[in-house]
Amino acid sequence: MQNKNLIRFVESLVLLPILTVSTPSLPASGLADGTNTYSQIVLSEQYNKGVQDFFAFNQASDPVLDPKVEIFEAQAKAIDAYFKDRNMPLVGTGMKMAIEADKNNLDWRLLPAIAIRESTGGKNACKKATFNSFGWGSCKIGFKSNDLAIETVARNLGGNNPKTAHHYDEKTTLQILRAYNPPSIVPKYAEQVISIMKNIGPEEIVIAKASV
């Protein structure tokens, strides 16, 4: 039964059409640079990209049998629901954030919460640094896409960049946040981000198993 559920989930993601009709519930606000209307095409491409990244990351195992796929789906839905309910441009990046958090041993809610605190989920992204909704590098570093921004921030916060590992490696979420934005610069920053994390969802998501 579990295998059938996972297969149906995988098929639903892989077959997500790139060209679909516009949905009124999608946010009308622009992308991070404030110049383009957020389209269903972009949303579909980002979601499919997240699934491809998941399979690439787990290529040593059978993705259909990997229970993580259900966890990623639940986390992505929670993240994107938070973004969507508040018309935040980063809607659709939930799967990518969940996967990169797992790769770098981070709380799955950390990346979206930082983006919400720093730029209201992309609404107020760095103006001179493209696709930077995290305030990364004091808004002096730009990226070619939201995916690359998510990968970079996750890798650094997870202590997997040798150049910044001394700031973040082997740290708790609270310690990571205090290194990211010290209390001497922004008082209560860590506490504010953690509060957002709690609003996104619980740290542990329990997947209900269908009875056979």
Secondary structure, DSSP 8 states (H G I E B T S, - for coil): -HHHHHHHHHHHHHT--SS----TTS--SB-TTSSSB--HHHHHHHHHHHHHHHHHHTTTS-TTT-THHHHHHHHHHHHHHHHHHTT-TTTT-HHHHHHHHHHTT--TTHHHHHHHHHHTTTTT--SSSTT--S-GGGGT---SSHHHHHHHHHHHHTT-STTTHHHHTT--HHHHHHHHS-TTTSTTHHHHHHHHHHHH--SS--------
